[in-house]
Amino acid sequence: MREWLAFLLPPAMAFAGMRLVRLVLGQKLDDGFGLGLRLAVGLAVGMLVFSQTMLLTALAGVNTARLLAWTVMVWGTAEVILMSPKYTASLRQMEFRPAHLWLFLLLPVLYSWWVFGRLSTLEGTIDFDANAFWVFKAKLLYLAQGKTLVDILHQPSLGYAHMDYPMLVPCLYTLNYGLVNGVDEFVNKVWPFWMMVALCVATLSLANIWKRPHPLPLLVVTLLGFLPASLRFIRTEGGTIPMVFYTGLTALLMVVAFSFNDEIALAAAWLTLAGCAMTKFEGILYAAIWGCATVVFCWRRRWLKNRLLWKTALFASVCLIPYSCFRLAKPVLHPESGWIQDGLTSPGTVLRRFPQTWALNLINRFFSQDFFHWQTADKDHLQWDVQWAGLKSLVNPELSVLPWLLLFLVGFSLWWKARRRVALATLAGVIIAQFTILSFSISCLAHMQADVVNVINFSINSDSVARYYYPFFTACFLGVLSVWFSDIPTISTPPSLAK
């Protein structure tokens, strides 16, 4: 029974978060977004608000995990009851058409959700990073508050645990512990499962899949759900799937905002960017790059005085205050957090190592590890040890053929979708800037400067790929294909029924 309560906490948070988003964006949210997209944005904002409230109260010396968790459950249940008459009437008015047979393409995805949904409360913590970093900090937040918590944050022996990281994910796990009234590692996986479901539902909602049934959004969701990295990390704890959720949802909203001059979509995207920033350091970078792009966009559209956008920016900024207070407590830093100092120590070595790091980490996503295999004889220069094994050399073990497909889609969409070029070019520019700055920061690390073998090993490490590249490849994929959804006709019939 306890695990069932924890399993229902994310959906309840999505419904409660919908109310929070409506308070910020107003009634225009319901007019512009479908239910699926509103639920996804609600989940994103709900996780942000309640996790940061959990963090702030923990720093203040109060354990509010149980209170906040039950508040979410009661609030979410009340929202479902209030919304049920409206959507019950809508269901009665729905009509089935032959074109809806396309929806059977979702059967593999639905089956995978059934499997992973069952596993989400049957498996304990299986990932080392989760045990050492994310779940460890969740237990700390649940068991220690106030001065005790701050004293633990200062212990040098815990520097390996990334104590300085944004705390959204550990706080979500702590809310689960409060709901079940104790530390339970069998309830952590409900969050990555529901985040992946919400992202897929948001994609289908943006495509208006019931009114405009078409195989394209169904295939997009299927490919996303069955990527090797998705199948792996939906079963693990940590920040990977939360980053996929926030970055992907932001990309969808930003493309809508840039394509249709939609201020509601832009405001919602700013809220999800705040969630990105509170998930991982890479999310802070992603939010900063998008922030620069949107400032230019707002200036060109003369939206710099838009009250809704300023209201949204204020709300998002308030949500960042708890983490700012957390950093003021000066938690012990992870050794890799000193990458700026390492880079300033020997800038010449960094400039030499940066092109190698960028090429190895980005180009390696297009090939198998056996084909794109590198070695060195002097710890400084690279030598390609090629081993061609046929077409499977073009399949990446984590991302499959997604990078190649994405390369084609970006080029073809820029050529064919003339009116969407600003949105597409901005999205591609943000992702490339993200990869470039990440590669530069990696090349600044002292052990990367010392030996190029460390750069090679990093580029083929599947965990490194997941942390730094998988979320942004999927975000770009969703954003690029979403520009095609608006061209889907109202009725589309399978070929066999078109005669």
C-alpha positions as CSV (number, residue, x, y, z in Angstrom):
1,M,0.0,0.0,0.0
2,R,2.8,2.4,0.8
3,E,4.4,1.9,-2.6
4,W,1.1,2.6,-4.3
5,L,0.8,5.9,-2.5
6,A,4.3,6.8,-3.7
7,F,3.4,5.7,-7.2
8,L,0.5,8.1,-7.3
9,L,2.5,11.1,-5.9
10,P,3.8,12.3,-9.3
11,P,0.4,12.3,-11.0
12,A,-1.1,14.2,-8.0
13,M,1.8,16.7,-8.2
14,A,1.0,17.2,-11.9
15,F,-2.6,18.1,-11.2
16,A,-1.6,20.4,-8.3
17,G,1.1,21.9,-10.5
18,M,-1.5,22.7,-13.2
19,R,-3.2,25.0,-10.7
20,L,0.0,26.7,-9.8
21,V,0.8,27.3,-13.5
22,R,-2.7,28.6,-14.1
23,L,-2.2,31.1,-11.2
24,V,0.9,32.4,-13.0
25,L,-0.2,32.2,-16.7
26,G,-4.0,32.7,-16.3
27,Q,-6.8,31.2,-18.3
28,K,-4.9,31.5,-21.5
29,L,-3.1,28.3,-20.5
30,D,-6.2,26.2,-21.0
31,D,-7.0,28.0,-24.2
32,G,-3.6,27.4,-25.8
33,F,-2.5,24.0,-24.4
34,G,-4.1,20.5,-24.5
35,L,-4.6,18.6,-21.4
36,G,-1.5,16.4,-21.9
37,L,0.8,19.4,-22.3
38,R,-0.8,21.2,-19.3
39,L,-0.2,18.1,-17.2
40,A,3.5,17.9,-18.2
41,V,4.0,21.6,-17.5
42,G,2.1,21.1,-14.2
43,L,4.4,18.2,-13.2
44,A,7.5,20.3,-14.1
45,V,6.3,23.3,-12.1
46,G,5.0,21.2,-9.2
47,M,8.3,19.4,-8.8
48,L,10.1,22.7,-8.9
49,V,7.9,24.4,-6.3
50,F,7.5,21.6,-3.8
51,S,11.2,20.4,-4.0
52,Q,12.5,23.9,-3.4
53,T,10.0,24.3,-0.5
54,M,11.3,21.1,0.9
55,L,14.9,22.3,0.6
56,L,14.2,25.7,2.2
57,T,12.4,24.2,5.2
58,A,15.2,21.7,5.7
59,L,17.7,24.5,5.8
60,A,15.5,26.3,8.3
61,G,15.5,23.2,10.6
62,V,12.0,21.8,9.9
63,N,11.2,18.4,8.4
64,T,8.2,19.1,6.2
65,A,8.5,16.0,3.9
66,R,5.4,14.3,5.3
67,L,3.3,17.6,5.4
68,L,4.3,18.6,1.8
69,A,3.8,15.1,0.4
70,W,0.3,14.8,1.8
71,T,-0.5,18.3,0.8
72,V,0.3,17.3,-2.8
73,M,-1.8,14.1,-2.6
74,V,-4.9,15.9,-1.2
75,W,-4.5,18.9,-3.5
76,G,-4.0,16.7,-6.6
77,T,-7.0,14.6,-5.6
78,A,-9.2,17.7,-5.2
79,E,-8.1,18.9,-8.6
80,V,-9.1,15.6,-10.2
81,I,-12.5,15.8,-8.6
82,L,-13.1,19.4,-9.7
83,M,-12.0,18.6,-13.3
84,S,-13.8,15.3,-13.7
85,P,-17.2,16.7,-14.8
86,K,-15.8,18.7,-17.6
87,Y,-13.6,15.9,-19.0
88,T,-16.3,13.3,-18.5
89,A,-18.6,15.4,-20.7
90,S,-15.7,15.7,-23.3
91,L,-15.2,12.0,-23.4
92,R,-18.9,11.4,-24.1
93,Q,-18.6,13.7,-27.2
94,M,-15.6,11.9,-28.6
95,E,-16.2,10.1,-31.9
96,F,-14.1,7.3,-33.2
97,R,-12.9,7.6,-36.8
98,P,-11.1,5.1,-39.0
99,A,-8.0,7.4,-38.8
100,H,-7.8,6.6,-35.1
101,L,-6.5,3.2,-36.0
102,W,-3.1,4.9,-36.2
103,L,-3.2,5.0,-32.4
104,F,-2.6,1.2,-32.3
105,L,1.0,2.2,-33.1
106,L,1.2,3.2,-29.4
107,L,0.7,-0.4,-28.2
108,P,4.5,-1.1,-27.8
109,V,4.9,2.1,-25.8
110,L,1.9,1.4,-23.6
111,Y,3.2,-2.1,-22.9
112,S,6.6,-0.8,-22.0
113,W,4.9,1.7,-19.6
114,W,3.0,-1.2,-18.0
115,V,6.3,-3.1,-17.5
116,F,8.3,-0.1,-16.2
117,G,5.4,1.1,-14.1
118,R,5.3,-2.2,-12.3
119,L,9.0,-2.3,-11.9
120,S,9.2,1.2,-10.5
121,T,8.1,0.0,-7.0
122,L,9.7,-3.5,-7.2
123,E,13.3,-2.6,-7.6
124,G,15.7,-1.0,-5.1
125,T,18.5,1.4,-5.9
126,I,20.7,-0.2,-8.6
127,D,22.8,2.7,-9.9
128,F,26.1,3.6,-8.1
129,D,25.7,7.3,-8.8
130,A,22.3,7.2,-7.3
131,N,23.5,5.5,-4.1
132,A,26.5,7.7,-3.8
133,F,24.9,11.0,-4.7
134,W,21.2,11.4,-5.2
135,V,19.6,8.9,-2.8
136,F,22.3,9.6,-0.3
137,K,21.4,13.3,-0.2
138,A,17.7,12.5,-0.1
139,K,18.3,10.5,3.1
140,L,20.3,13.4,4.5
141,L,17.4,15.8,3.9
142,Y,14.9,13.4,5.5
143,L,17.0,12.6,8.6
144,A,18.8,15.9,9.2
145,Q,17.7,19.5,9.1
146,G,19.0,22.9,10.2
147,K,22.4,23.1,11.8
148,T,22.9,19.3,11.7
149,L,22.3,19.3,8.0
150,V,24.7,22.3,7.4
151,D,27.4,20.6,9.5
152,I,27.1,17.5,7.3
153,L,27.4,19.6,4.2
154,H,30.7,20.9,5.4
155,Q,32.4,17.5,5.9
156,P,35.3,17.2,3.4
157,S,34.9,13.4,3.2
158,L,31.6,13.9,1.5
159,G,33.0,16.0,-1.4
160,Y,32.6,13.0,-3.7
161,A,28.8,13.2,-3.3
162,H,28.4,16.4,-5.3
163,M,27.0,18.2,-2.2
164,D,27.0,21.4,-4.2
165,Y,24.7,20.1,-6.9
166,P,21.1,21.4,-7.4
167,M,18.8,19.5,-5.1
168,L,15.5,19.0,-7.0
169,V,15.9,15.3,-7.5
170,P,17.0,14.5,-3.8
171,C,14.1,16.6,-2.6
172,L,11.6,14.6,-4.7
173,Y,12.9,11.4,-3.2
174,T,12.6,12.9,0.3
175,L,8.9,13.7,-0.4
176,N,8.4,10.1,-1.2
177,Y,10.0,9.1,2.1
178,G,7.7,11.6,3.9
179,L,4.6,10.1,2.2
180,V,5.5,6.5,3.2
181,N,6.8,7.6,6.6
182,G,10.3,6.4,6.3
183,V,13.3,5.8,4.0
184,D,12.3,3.4,1.3
185,E,14.5,2.9,-1.8
186,F,11.8,1.0,-3.6
187,V,9.8,4.2,-4.3
188,N,12.5,6.3,-6.0
189,K,11.9,5.0,-9.5
190,V,8.4,6.3,-9.8
191,W,9.8,9.8,-10.6
192,P,11.8,8.9,-13.8
193,F,8.9,6.6,-14.9
194,W,6.2,9.3,-14.7
195,M,8.5,12.0,-16.1
196,M,9.0,9.9,-19.3
197,V,5.3,9.2,-19.5
198,A,4.6,13.0,-19.1
199,L,7.1,14.0,-21.8
200,C,5.5,11.5,-24.3
201,V,2.0,12.6,-23.4
202,A,3.0,16.3,-23.9
203,T,4.4,15.4,-27.3
204,L,1.2,13.7,-28.4
205,S,-0.9,16.6,-26.9
206,L,1.1,19.2,-28.8
207,A,0.4,17.2,-32.0
208,N,-3.3,17.1,-31.0
209,I,-3.3,13.4,-31.7
210,W,-7.0,12.7,-31.2
211,K,-8.3,15.5,-33.5
212,R,-5.5,15.0,-36.0
213,P,-4.4,11.3,-35.8
214,H,-1.2,10.8,-37.7
215,P,1.7,8.3,-37.4
216,L,4.4,10.9,-37.1
217,P,4.0,11.9,-33.4
218,L,3.3,8.2,-32.6
219,L,6.6,7.2,-34.2
220,V,8.4,10.1,-32.4
221,V,7.2,8.9,-29.0
222,T,8.0,5.3,-29.8
223,L,11.6,6.1,-30.9
224,L,12.0,8.2,-27.7
225,G,10.7,5.4,-25.5
226,F,12.8,2.7,-27.0
227,L,16.2,4.4,-27.3
228,P,18.8,2.2,-25.5
229,A,19.5,5.1,-23.1
230,S,15.8,5.5,-22.4
231,L,15.3,1.8,-21.6
232,R,18.3,1.9,-19.3
233,F,17.8,5.1,-17.4
234,I,14.0,4.9,-16.8
235,R,15.0,2.1,-14.4
236,T,17.6,4.1,-12.6
237,E,17.6,6.9,-10.2
238,G,19.4,10.2,-10.5
239,G,19.3,13.3,-12.7
240,T,19.3,11.8,-16.2
241,I,15.6,11.3,-16.9
242,P,14.7,14.6,-15.1
243,M,17.1,16.3,-17.4
244,V,15.5,14.6,-20.4
245,F,12.1,15.6,-19.2
246,Y,12.9,19.3,-18.5
247,T,15.1,19.8,-21.6
248,G,12.7,18.0,-23.9
249,L,9.7,19.9,-22.6
250,T,11.5,23.2,-22.9
251,A,12.5,22.5,-26.5
252,L,8.8,21.7,-27.4
253,L,7.6,25.0,-25.8
254,M,10.4,27.1,-27.2
255,V,9.7,25.9,-30.8
256,V,6.0,26.8,-30.4
257,A,6.9,30.2,-28.9
258,F,9.4,31.0,-31.7
259,S,7.3,29.6,-34.5
260,F,4.0,31.3,-33.6
261,N,5.0,34.3,-31.5
262,D,3.2,32.6,-28.6
263,E,3.9,34.4,-25.3
264,I,2.1,31.7,-23.2
265,A,4.4,29.0,-24.6
266,L,7.4,31.3,-23.9
267,A,6.3,31.9,-20.3
268,A,5.7,28.2,-19.7
269,A,9.2,27.5,-21.2
270,W,10.7,29.9,-18.7
271,L,9.1,27.9,-15.9
272,T,10.5,24.7,-17.2
273,L,13.9,26.3,-17.6
274,A,13.9,27.1,-13.9
275,G,13.3,23.3,-13.3
276,C,16.3,22.6,-15.6
277,A,18.5,24.9,-13.5
278,M,17.5,23.1,-10.3
279,T,18.2,19.6,-11.6
280,K,21.9,19.6,-12.6
281,F,24.7,22.0,-13.5
282,E,24.2,21.2,-17.1
283,G,20.6,22.4,-16.7
284,I,21.9,25.7,-15.4
285,L,24.0,26.1,-18.5
286,Y,21.0,25.1,-20.7
287,A,18.8,27.7,-19.0
288,A,21.4,30.4,-19.4
289,I,21.8,29.8,-23.1
290,W,18.1,29.7,-23.7
291,G,17.8,32.8,-21.6
292,C,20.1,34.7,-23.8
293,A,18.2,33.5,-26.9
294,T,14.8,34.5,-25.5
295,V,16.0,38.0,-24.5
296,V,17.0,38.7,-28.1
297,F,13.6,37.2,-29.3
298,C,11.6,39.3,-26.8
299,W,13.5,42.4,-27.9
300,R,12.8,41.8,-31.6
301,R,9.1,41.1,-30.8
302,R,8.9,44.1,-28.4
303,W,7.9,41.9,-25.5
304,L,10.4,43.3,-23.0
305,K,7.6,45.2,-21.3
306,N,5.2,42.3,-21.4
307,R,3.6,41.9,-17.9
308,L,3.0,38.2,-18.2
309,L,6.6,37.5,-19.0
310,W,7.8,39.7,-16.1
311,K,5.4,37.9,-13.8
312,T,6.7,34.5,-15.0
313,A,10.3,35.6,-14.6
314,L,9.6,36.8,-11.1
315,F,7.9,33.5,-10.1
316,A,10.8,31.5,-11.6
317,S,13.4,33.7,-9.8
318,V,11.6,33.1,-6.5
319,C,11.9,29.3,-7.1
320,L,15.6,29.7,-7.3
321,I,16.0,31.3,-3.9
322,P,16.1,28.1,-1.8
323,Y,19.1,26.8,-3.8
324,S,20.8,30.2,-3.5
325,C,20.4,29.9,0.3
326,F,21.8,26.3,0.1
327,R,24.9,27.5,-1.7
328,L,25.3,30.3,0.8
329,A,25.7,27.5,3.4
330,K,28.9,26.7,1.5
331,P,28.6,22.9,1.0
332,V,31.9,21.1,0.3
333,L,32.7,21.1,-3.4
334,H,33.3,18.2,-5.6
335,P,36.9,18.2,-7.0
336,E,35.6,18.7,-10.5
337,S,33.8,21.9,-9.4
338,G,37.2,23.6,-9.7
339,W,37.4,23.3,-13.4
340,I,37.6,27.0,-13.9
341,Q,40.6,27.3,-11.7
342,D,42.2,24.3,-13.4
343,G,41.7,25.9,-16.8
344,L,43.2,29.3,-15.7
345,T,46.2,27.4,-14.4
346,S,47.3,26.2,-17.9
347,P,45.2,27.9,-20.6
348,G,47.5,26.7,-23.3
349,T,46.9,23.1,-22.5
350,V,43.2,23.7,-22.4
351,L,43.2,25.3,-25.9
352,R,45.0,22.3,-27.2
353,R,42.8,19.7,-25.4
354,F,39.5,21.4,-26.2
355,P,39.2,20.4,-30.0
356,Q,40.1,16.9,-29.0
357,T,37.4,16.8,-26.3
358,W,34.8,18.3,-28.5
359,A,35.4,15.9,-31.4
360,L,35.7,12.8,-29.3
361,N,32.6,13.5,-27.2
362,L,30.3,14.8,-30.0
363,I,31.4,12.7,-33.1
364,N,31.6,9.6,-31.0
365,R,27.8,9.7,-30.6
366,F,27.4,8.8,-34.2
367,F,29.4,5.6,-34.2
368,S,29.9,2.4,-32.3
369,Q,32.8,2.3,-29.9
370,D,34.7,-0.3,-32.0
371,F,34.7,1.8,-35.1
372,F,35.3,5.2,-33.5
373,H,38.2,3.9,-31.4
374,W,41.2,6.1,-30.5
375,Q,44.5,5.6,-28.8
376,T,47.6,7.6,-28.0
377,A,51.3,6.9,-27.9
378,D,52.5,10.1,-26.1
379,K,49.5,11.0,-23.8
380,D,48.9,14.1,-26.0
381,H,48.1,13.2,-29.6
382,L,45.3,11.0,-30.9
383,Q,45.6,8.0,-33.3
384,W,42.5,6.5,-34.9
385,D,42.4,2.7,-34.5
386,V,39.6,2.0,-37.0
387,Q,37.7,-1.3,-37.0
388,W,34.9,-1.2,-39.6
389,A,32.3,-3.8,-38.9
390,G,29.7,-3.0,-41.5
391,L,26.6,-0.9,-41.0
392,K,26.5,-1.6,-37.2
393,S,29.5,0.7,-36.9
394,L,27.1,3.5,-37.6
395,V,24.9,2.6,-34.6
396,N,25.7,4.2,-31.2
397,P,25.2,1.8,-28.2
398,E,23.3,4.5,-26.2
399,L,21.6,6.6,-28.9
400,S,21.2,4.1,-31.7
401,V,20.7,5.9,-35.0
402,L,19.2,9.0,-33.4
403,P,22.2,11.3,-34.2
404,W,22.2,10.4,-37.9
405,L,18.4,10.8,-38.0
406,L,18.7,14.2,-36.3
407,L,21.3,15.4,-38.7
408,F,19.0,14.7,-41.6
409,L,16.0,16.1,-39.9
410,V,17.6,19.4,-39.0
411,G,19.0,19.9,-42.5
412,F,15.7,18.9,-44.3
413,S,13.5,21.0,-41.9
414,L,15.7,24.1,-42.4
415,W,15.3,23.7,-46.2
416,W,11.6,22.8,-46.3
417,K,10.2,24.8,-43.4
418,A,11.1,28.3,-44.4
419,R,8.8,30.0,-41.9
420,R,10.2,27.9,-39.0
421,R,13.8,28.6,-39.7
422,V,14.2,31.0,-36.8
423,A,12.9,28.5,-34.4
424,L,14.9,25.6,-35.8
425,A,18.1,27.6,-36.1
426,T,17.8,28.9,-32.5
427,L,17.2,25.4,-31.2
428,A,20.2,23.9,-33.1
429,G,22.3,26.9,-32.0
430,V,21.4,26.3,-28.3
431,I,22.2,22.6,-28.5
432,I,25.5,23.2,-30.3
433,A,26.4,25.9,-27.7
434,Q,25.5,23.5,-24.9
435,F,27.8,20.8,-26.3
436,T,30.6,23.3,-27.0
437,I,30.6,24.8,-23.5
438,L,30.4,21.4,-21.9
439,S,33.3,20.1,-23.9
440,F,35.3,23.2,-22.9
441,S,34.6,22.7,-19.2
442,I,35.6,19.1,-19.5
443,S,38.9,20.0,-21.2
444,C,39.6,22.3,-18.3
445,L,39.7,19.5,-15.8
446,A,43.2,18.8,-14.5
447,H,43.2,15.1,-15.2
448,M,41.9,15.7,-18.7
449,Q,44.8,18.1,-19.4
450,A,47.3,15.7,-18.0
451,D,46.6,12.7,-20.3
452,V,44.5,12.5,-23.5
453,V,43.7,8.9,-22.5
454,N,41.4,10.3,-19.9
455,V,39.5,12.2,-22.6
456,I,39.2,9.0,-24.7
457,N,37.9,7.0,-21.7
458,F,35.4,9.7,-20.9
459,S,34.1,9.9,-24.4
460,I,33.2,6.1,-24.4
461,N,31.9,5.9,-20.9
462,S,28.1,5.3,-21.1
463,D,27.4,7.1,-17.8
464,S,29.2,10.2,-19.2
465,V,27.2,10.0,-22.4
466,A,24.0,9.9,-20.4
467,R,24.9,12.8,-18.1
468,Y,26.0,15.2,-20.8
469,Y,24.6,14.3,-24.2
470,Y,21.6,12.1,-24.2
471,P,19.2,14.7,-22.7
472,F,20.2,17.3,-25.3
473,F,20.0,15.0,-28.3
474,T,16.5,14.0,-27.3
475,A,15.5,17.6,-26.7
476,C,16.7,18.6,-30.2
477,F,14.9,15.6,-31.7
478,L,11.6,16.5,-30.1
479,G,11.9,20.2,-30.9
480,V,12.8,19.7,-34.6
481,L,10.0,17.2,-35.3
482,S,7.4,19.3,-33.4
483,V,7.6,21.9,-36.3
484,W,5.9,19.3,-38.5
485,F,3.0,18.7,-36.2
486,S,1.2,21.9,-37.2
487,D,1.1,20.7,-40.8
488,I,-0.7,17.4,-40.0
489,P,-4.2,17.4,-41.6
490,T,-7.3,17.2,-39.5
491,I,-8.1,13.7,-40.8
492,S,-5.5,11.1,-41.9
493,T,-6.5,7.6,-42.7
494,P,-4.3,4.5,-42.9
495,P,-3.5,3.5,-46.5
496,S,-5.5,0.3,-46.2
497,L,-8.7,2.4,-45.4
498,A,-8.1,5.2,-47.9
499,K,-9.7,3.3,-50.8
